[in-house]
C-alpha cells in the first residue's frame, strides 16, 4: 500500500469519529532517512519505544479513583440527589459517606462505579469518604449552589485583567465561594473525566479565574447566603457548535451543514499533510546543499527550514462537538443549579443559523444533565467596532437578535444586556462586574423565585399612528427612562426599507418614534448596529435590548 493511501485509510473515516492523531510524522522521518539526515536506527528505535509508552498512557490503577469534581473544597448541589462516581478494580465494592449518609456500589467490568446520595440542605464544612481497597477522604465539602460558566473569550477573561483588578483580587476573601476550572481540551468522542480541583475563593486563587463567573458567584453568594460553587469551562474564540453534541448537530435541521463542512476539512487534511511533507522534504534537501556550500566557504549556515505542519482539524477548538465531548460531557451527571453563558462573537457571521444552534445547544445540555429546564442565563453581545456613517446592516445586531429570540422562545432563560459596557475598539470589555451582577439578578429571579426585575425593557409590539410608530415593552421595571439625555439609537423606515435616524420620546409606558423624512413609516429599529449608542433603560436601572420591528431579509440568512 502506498504511504498516502495508508494515511488516507487511517484518517479519512468521518472526522468526528477519529480518536488518534494522523500518521503524519512517519513520512517526515522517512524523508530524513532518505536524504541522509543522521539518526541511527538504534537511537530511533529507542525513541520509538519511549513514544509508544507515552502514547499508551499511564498504567491502569486498581485503587478507587473518584471523578476529579470530587476533591477538597468541593460544593455539591443542594436539593437534588447527589451523584458520586469514579473508577476502581472491576468487581470492587466502593462505599461513599457524606455527612450522615452512606451508600455503596460495585465497580462494573470496566471498573466504573457510581452511587446516589439523598438530597441535602445547604451547609459546611463536611467531609466525604470514599472507600474500597483504599480510602480517599475529602475535607471542607460544602452543600450549596453549583453553576456552570461557559462560552468563549469574554467568559474566559480573568479577574486579573478586568477593571479595578487589584482591588477586586484583594477583596476576594470569600470562603463560601469555591472555584473549579476545566482545562481546555478537544476530544473526538465524549470523555468521562477531567483534570482539576476545587479551590476556595481567595486573593491567592481568584486572579486567573473567569471574571464574569466570579462576579456572578460573588453577587449570588451575597444575595442567597449559601455556599456557591462555580465551574468555569470556557475557551476563547470558540463557536457554539463546538459546545454541542454530535448527535444534536447531526439530527437538527439547519445544523447538518456544520458537520458536512467539517467532514470535508477532515477528508482534505491527509492530502494537505502529504503536500506539506513533500514541500518540506524539498526545502530540507535545498537547505542541506546550501549548508554544505556555506561550510565549505567558511560562511555562516542558515537555520534549517521549519516543519510547520497544517493544523490538525481534530485538535481545533472549533471542531463540532469537540468541546462538548471534552469539557461538558465529563461534568455529567454532577448536580448543578444552572448555567451562565457568554458567547456569540464567533458565530456572528452565521447569526441566522445561531437562532437554531443556540436553542439546540441549551436543550442538549438540559437533556443530558437530566435536571429539567434548569436556568440558562446568557450575555448579549457588547457594542464593538463602530461602522462608518450610513452603513449596511452588520452581523452583530443579527446575532443579538438571535440571542433575544432565544430568551423569548426557550423556557427558563434570561439575557443580560450590556449595551453600556462595550468598548468600540476592544472585543473584550474590561468591566465584567456589571455583567456578573446582571446575570446574578436573573439567577435570583429564575433560579430562586425572588420577585425582582432582572431585565431591561424588551420590545413587545408596535402600532402605527399616522406618521409615527408607537412601541410597547415588557419588563418596564417601574417605568421607561432616557438615561443621560434625549433618547438615542432609533431609526425608522418606510416600505422602501431605507432607515434614517429618528426621534424617540417616552410617552407613559411607550416610546413614540418618528422622522420628518418618513411620512408613512413601516418599521423601527433600535441599536441596530455593531456598536450601538443607545440609552433606553427602565427604572430598575437595566438597559433595553436592541431590536427591530420588521422581518426584512437578513445579511446572514442562508449562511
C-alpha positions in Angstrom: 0.0 0.0 0.0 1.3 3.4 -0.9 2.1 5.7 2.1 -0.5 8.3 1.1 -3.1 5.5 0.8 -2.2 4.3 4.3 -2.7 7.8 5.7 -5.9 8.3 3.9 -7.2 4.9 5.1 -6.3 5.7 8.6 -7.7 9.2 8.9 -10.4 9.7 6.2 -13.2 7.9 8.1 -15.7 10.6 9.2 -13.6 13.0 11.1 -15.7 13.3 14.1 -15.0 9.6 14.9 -11.2 9.9 14.9 -9.6 9.4 18.2 -5.9 9.1 17.3 -3.6 11.6 15.6 -2.7 11.1 12.0 0.4 9.2 11.0 1.8 12.4 9.6 5.2 12.2 11.4 6.2 8.8 9.8 6.7 10.1 6.3 8.7 13.1 7.6 11.1 10.6 9.4 11.3 8.6 6.2 12.3 11.7 4.4 15.1 12.3 6.9 16.5 8.8 6.3 16.1 9.0 2.6 18.0 12.3 2.4 20.9 11.3 4.7 19.9 13.2 7.8 21.7 11.4 10.6 20.0 9.4 13.2 21.0 5.8 13.9 18.3 3.2 13.6 19.1 2.0 17.1 18.6 5.5 18.5 15.4 5.9 16.5 14.2 2.5 17.9 14.8 3.8 21.5 12.8 7.0 20.7 10.0 5.0 19.2 9.7 2.8 22.4 9.6 5.9 24.6 7.0 7.5 22.4 4.9 4.3 22.4 4.9 4.1 26.1 3.9 7.8 26.4 1.1 7.5 23.9 -0.3 4.4 25.6 -0.9 6.4 28.8 -0.4 5.6 32.4 -0.9 2.1 33.7 -4.4 1.2 34.8 -4.6 1.6 38.5 -6.8 -0.7 40.7 -7.3 1.8 43.6 -10.5 3.7 44.0 -10.3 6.9 42.0 -13.2 9.4 42.2 -14.0 11.7 39.4 -12.0 15.0 39.5 -15.0 17.0 40.5 -14.7 15.3 43.9 -11.9 17.0 45.8 -11.2 19.0 48.9 -13.3 22.2 49.0 -16.0 20.9 46.6 -19.5 22.2 46.5 -22.3 19.7 45.8 -25.8 20.9 44.7 -28.4 21.2 47.4 -31.9 19.9 46.9 -31.2 17.2 44.3 -29.8 13.7 44.6 -26.0 13.7 44.8 -24.3 11.6 42.2 -20.8 10.4 43.1 -18.8 8.3 40.7 -15.3 7.2 39.6 -13.2 4.1 38.8 -11.9 1.1 40.7 -10.9 -2.5 40.1 -13.6 -4.4 38.3 -15.9 -6.0 40.9 -14.5 -3.9 43.8 -17.1 -2.8 46.4 -17.0 1.0 46.9 -18.7 3.0 49.6 -19.3 6.7 49.8 -20.1 8.6 53.0 -21.1 12.3 53.2 -22.2 13.7 56.5 -24.6 11.1 57.9 -25.3 9.4 54.6 -23.6 6.4 53.2 -24.2 4.4 50.0 -22.2 1.7 48.1 -21.9 0.2 44.7 -19.8 -2.5 42.9 -17.5 -1.5 40.1 -18.6 -3.0 36.8 -16.5 -5.0 34.4 -14.9 -1.8 33.0 -14.1 -0.6 36.5 -16.8 2.2 36.7 -18.9 2.8 39.8 -21.4 5.3 40.9 -23.6 5.9 43.9 -26.5 8.3 44.5 -27.0 10.0 47.9 -30.2 11.7 49.0 -30.6 15.5 48.5 -29.2 17.6 51.3 -29.7 21.1 52.7 -27.1 23.8 52.5 -24.2 23.6 54.9 -20.5 23.4 55.5 -17.9 22.1 56.3 -18.4 18.3 55.8 -16.1 15.5 54.8 -16.6 12.9 52.1 -15.0 9.5 52.5 -14.8 7.1 49.5 -13.5 3.6 50.4 -12.8 0.4 48.6 -9.5 -1.4 48.7 -8.1 2.1 49.6 -9.7 5.1 51.2 -9.9 8.7 50.0 -11.2 11.5 52.2 -12.1 15.0 51.0 -12.4 17.8 53.5 -14.1 21.2 53.7 -17.0 20.0 51.5 -20.0 22.3 51.2 -23.6 21.8 50.2 -24.9 24.8 48.3 -25.5 26.1 44.8 -23.4 25.0 41.8 -23.4 26.9 38.5 -21.6 26.1 35.2 -20.0 29.0 33.4 -19.1 28.5 29.8 -18.6 30.3 26.5 -15.7 32.0 24.7 -13.1 34.6 25.5 -15.3 37.0 27.4 -16.2 34.2 29.8 -12.6 33.0 29.9 -11.4 36.6 30.6 -9.7 36.5 34.0 -10.3 38.7 37.1 -6.7 39.9 36.9 -7.3 41.6 33.5 -10.6 43.3 34.5 -11.4 46.7 35.7 -10.1 47.5 39.2 -8.4 44.1 39.2 -6.0 44.8 42.1 -8.8 45.9 44.5 -11.1 43.1 43.3 -8.4 40.5 44.0 -7.5 41.9 47.4 -11.2 41.9 48.4 -11.8 38.3 47.2 -11.8 36.6 50.6 -14.9 34.5 50.2 -14.5 31.1 51.8 -18.2 30.3 50.9 -17.4 30.5 47.2 -15.5 27.6 45.5 -14.0 27.7 42.1 -13.2 24.9 39.6 -11.6 25.4 36.2 -11.9 22.8 33.5 -8.7 22.5 31.3 -9.1 23.5 27.7 -9.1 20.2 25.7 -10.6 19.0 22.4 -11.9 15.4 22.0 -13.5 13.4 19.2 -15.6 11.3 21.4 -17.3 12.1 24.7 -15.0 11.8 27.7 -15.9 10.9 31.2 -13.3 12.7 33.3 -11.4 16.0 33.5 -8.4 17.2 35.4 -8.6 19.9 38.1 -9.7 20.5 41.7 -11.9 22.9 43.7 -10.2 25.9 45.4 -11.6 28.2 48.0 -12.1 31.7 46.6 -9.3 34.0 48.0 -6.9 36.7 46.8 -4.5 33.9 46.0 -6.8 31.9 43.8 -9.2 34.3 42.1 -6.8 36.2 39.8 -6.8 33.6 37.0 -10.4 32.7 37.3 -13.2 33.8 34.9 -14.1 37.4 35.9 -17.8 37.1 34.8 -18.1 33.8 36.6 -16.5 35.2 39.8 -18.5 38.4 39.9 -21.7 36.3 39.2 -20.9 33.9 42.0 -19.9 36.7 44.4 -23.2 38.6 43.9 -25.2 35.5 44.1 -23.5 34.3 47.3 -24.1 37.7 48.9 -27.8 37.5 48.0 -28.7 33.9 48.8 -26.2 33.4 51.7 -25.4 29.8 51.0 -22.1 28.3 49.6 -21.7 28.8 45.9 -19.6 26.7 43.5 -18.7 27.9 40.0 -17.3 25.6 37.3 -15.5 27.5 34.6 -15.4 25.6 31.3 -14.7 28.1 28.6 -12.4 28.7 25.6 -11.7 31.9 23.8 -12.7 32.2 20.1 -14.9 29.1 20.0 -18.3 28.8 18.3 -21.4 27.3 19.8 -21.3 24.1 17.7 -18.1 23.1 19.5 -20.1 23.0 22.7 -23.0 21.0 21.2 -23.1 17.2 21.0 -22.6 15.5 17.6 -25.9 13.7 17.9 -27.7 17.0 18.1 -25.7 18.6 15.2 -26.4 15.6 13.0 -30.1 15.4 13.7 -31.2 19.1 14.0 -32.4 20.6 10.7 -30.3 23.6 9.8 -27.2 22.3 11.6 -26.1 19.4 9.4 -24.2 21.7 7.1 -21.8 22.4 10.0 -21.0 18.7 10.2 -20.7 18.3 6.5 -18.3 21.3 6.2 -16.0 19.8 8.8 -16.2 16.3 7.3 -14.8 17.9 4.1 -12.0 19.5 6.1 -11.1 16.2 7.7 -11.0 14.4 4.3 -8.7 17.1 2.8 -6.3 17.1 5.7 -4.2 14.0 4.7 -3.6 15.4 1.3 -2.6 18.7 2.8 -0.1 16.9 5.1 1.3 14.9 2.2 1.8 18.1 0.2 3.5 19.8 3.1 5.8 16.8 3.7 6.8 16.8 0.0 7.5 20.6 0.1 9.3 20.3 3.4 11.5 17.4 2.1 12.4 19.6 -0.9 13.2 22.5 1.4 15.4 20.3 3.6 17.3 19.0 0.6 17.9 22.5 -0.6 19.0 23.6 2.8 21.5 20.7 3.1 23.1 21.8 -0.2 23.3 25.4 0.9 24.7 24.3 4.3 27.4 22.2 2.7 28.3 25.2 0.4 28.4 27.6 3.4 30.5 25.2 5.4 33.0 24.8 2.5 33.1 28.6 2.1 33.5 29.2 5.8 30.4 31.3 6.0 27.5 31.1 8.5 25.0 28.3 7.9 21.4 29.4 7.7 18.9 27.9 10.1 17.1 24.8 8.8 13.5 25.2 7.5 10.7 24.9 10.0 8.3 21.9 9.7 5.1 23.8 10.3 2.5 21.2 9.5 -1.1 22.2 8.7 -3.2 22.4 11.7 -4.9 19.2 12.6 -8.7 19.7 12.4 -9.2 17.1 15.2 -7.4 19.3 17.7 -9.0 22.5 16.6 -11.2 24.0 19.3 -13.8 25.0 16.6 -14.3 21.3 15.9 -18.1 20.5 16.1 -18.8 18.7 19.4 -15.1 18.8 20.3 -15.5 20.9 23.5 -18.8 19.3 24.4 -17.0 16.0 24.4 -14.0 17.1 26.4 -15.3 20.0 28.6 -19.1 19.5 29.1 -19.8 15.7 28.9 -17.2 14.9 31.6 -19.2 17.1 34.1 -22.3 14.8 33.7 -24.1 14.0 35.9 -22.7 16.3 38.6 -25.6 18.2 40.2 -25.9 21.8 39.2 -28.5 24.6 39.6 -28.0 26.2 36.2 -25.6 27.7 33.7 -24.3 31.1 32.6 -23.0 31.6 29.1 -21.1 34.4 27.3 -20.5 33.6 23.6 -21.6 34.6 20.2 -18.8 36.6 18.6 -17.5 33.6 16.7 -21.0 32.8 15.3 -21.9 36.4 14.3 -21.3 35.7 10.6 -23.9 32.9 10.8 -26.3 34.8 13.1 -29.5 33.4 11.4 -28.2 29.9 12.0 -27.5 30.7 15.6 -31.2 31.0 16.2 -31.4 27.2 15.7 -28.0 26.3 17.1 -28.1 28.2 20.4 -31.5 26.9 21.3 -30.5 23.3 20.3 -27.4 23.6 22.5 -29.4 24.6 25.5 -31.9 21.7 25.0 -28.9 19.4 24.5 -27.3 20.3 27.9 -30.6 20.2 29.8 -31.4 16.7 28.4 -28.0 15.3 29.2 -27.9 16.7 32.7 -31.4 15.3 33.4 -32.3 18.1 35.8 -35.2 19.5 33.8 -35.2 23.0 32.3 -32.6 24.4 34.7 -32.0 28.2 34.4 -29.8 29.1 31.4 -28.6 32.7 31.6 -26.6 34.4 28.9 -25.0 37.7 27.9 -25.9 39.6 24.8 -23.0 40.8 22.7 -21.5 44.1 23.8 -21.0 47.0 21.4 -17.9 46.7 19.3 -16.5 48.1 16.0 -18.4 51.2 15.2 -19.4 51.3 11.5 -19.0 54.3 9.1 -21.9 56.7 8.5 -24.9 55.1 6.8 -23.5 51.5 6.9 -25.3 48.5 5.7 -26.7 46.3 8.5 -24.0 44.5 10.3 -23.9 40.9 11.6 -23.6 41.7 15.3 -27.1 43.1 15.6 -28.4 40.0 13.9 -26.6 37.8 16.5 -28.0 40.0 19.3 -31.5 39.4 17.8 -30.8 35.6 17.7 -30.0 35.8 21.4 -33.1 37.9 22.1 -35.3 35.3 20.3 -33.7 32.5 22.3 -34.7 34.3 25.5 -38.3 34.8 24.2 -38.7 31.2 22.9 -36.7 28.9 25.1 -38.2 28.5 28.6 -36.4 29.5 31.8 -33.8 31.6 30.0 -32.7 35.2 30.6 -30.4 37.6 28.9 -28.1 40.2 30.4 -28.0 43.3 28.1 -24.7 45.2 28.2 -25.1 48.0 25.7 -23.5 50.3 28.2 -20.4 48.1 28.8 -18.8 47.7 25.4 -15.5 49.1 24.1 -15.6 50.3 20.5 -12.0 49.1 19.7 -11.8 46.1 22.0 -13.8 42.9 21.7 -13.0 42.3 25.4 -14.7 44.9 27.6 -12.8 45.1 30.9 -15.8 46.0 33.1 -17.0 42.5 33.9 -18.7 43.5 37.2 -22.0 44.7 35.6 -22.1 41.5 33.5 -21.8 39.3 36.5 -24.3 41.4 38.5 -27.0 41.3 35.8 -26.6 37.5 35.5 -26.9 37.2 39.2 -30.2 39.2 39.1 -31.5 36.8 36.6 -30.4 33.8 38.7 -32.2 35.2 41.7 -35.4 35.7 39.8 -35.4 32.5 37.7 -33.5 30.2 39.9 -34.6 31.2 43.4 -38.0 32.8 42.8 -37.2 36.3 44.0 -39.8 38.9 42.9 -37.3 41.3 41.4 -36.8 42.9 38.0 -34.0 41.2 36.2 -34.2 42.5 32.6 -34.2 45.8 30.9 -37.1 46.8 28.5 -37.9 44.1 25.9 -39.8 45.1 22.8 -43.3 43.7 22.7 -45.3 45.3 19.8 -45.7 48.3 17.6 -48.7 50.3 16.4 -48.7 52.9 13.6 -50.2 56.2 14.5 -50.2 58.4 11.3 -46.6 59.4 10.7 -45.4 57.9 14.0 -44.9 54.4 15.4 -45.7 53.6 19.0 -43.7 50.9 20.7 -44.6 49.0 23.8 -42.4 46.8 26.0 -42.3 44.1 28.6 -40.0 44.4 31.7 -40.9 48.0 32.3 -39.2 47.8 35.7 -41.3 50.6 37.2 -41.2 52.8 34.0 -39.1 53.7 31.0 -36.1 56.1 31.3 -34.0 58.0 28.8 -30.6 57.8 30.5 -28.4 60.9 30.3 -30.4 63.0 27.8 -32.8 62.5 25.0 -33.4 59.0 23.6 -30.8 57.8 21.1 -30.4 54.8 18.8 -33.7 54.7 17.0 -34.1 54.6 13.2 -37.2 54.4 11.1 -38.1 53.4 7.6 -41.0 53.2 5.1 -41.8 50.4 2.8 -38.7 51.2 0.8 -36.7 49.7 3.8 -34.4 52.8 3.9 -33.7 53.6 7.5 -33.0 57.1 8.8 -32.2 58.5 12.2 -35.4 59.0 14.2 -36.6 60.9 17.2 -37.8 58.9 20.2 -40.0 60.2 23.0 -41.2 58.3 26.1 -44.9 58.7 26.5 -46.2 56.8 29.5 -45.1 53.2 29.1 -44.5 53.6 25.4 -41.9 55.1 23.1 -43.1 57.1 20.1 -40.8 57.2 17.2 -40.9 59.5 14.1 -38.9 61.3 11.5 -39.9 64.2 9.1 -38.1 62.2 6.4 -40.5 59.2 6.7 -44.2 60.2 6.5 -45.5 56.6 6.1 -43.4 54.6 8.5 -43.3 50.8 8.3 -40.6 49.7 10.7 -38.4 50.9 13.6 -35.1 49.6 14.7 -33.2 50.3 18.0 -29.5 49.9 18.5 -29.2 48.0 15.1 -25.5 48.5 14.6 -22.4 46.6 15.6 -21.6 49.3 18.1 -24.9 50.9 19.2 -25.1 54.2 21.1 -28.3 53.8 23.0 -29.9 54.9 26.3 -33.4 53.4 26.8 -33.5 51.9 30.3 -36.1 51.1 32.9 -36.3 52.4 36.4 -34.8 49.2 37.7 -31.6 50.6 36.2 -31.3 48.0 33.4 -30.8 48.8 29.7 -33.2 47.8 26.9 -32.2 45.2 24.4 -31.6 46.3 20.8 -34.5 45.1 18.5 -36.3 45.6 15.2 -40.0 45.6 14.4 -39.5 44.2 10.9 -38.7 40.8 9.5 -37.0 42.0 6.3 -34.1 39.9 4.8 -31.0 39.4 7.0 -27.4 39.7 6.0 -26.6 36.3 7.5 -29.7 34.4 6.1 -28.6 31.2 4.5 -25.0 31.3 5.9 
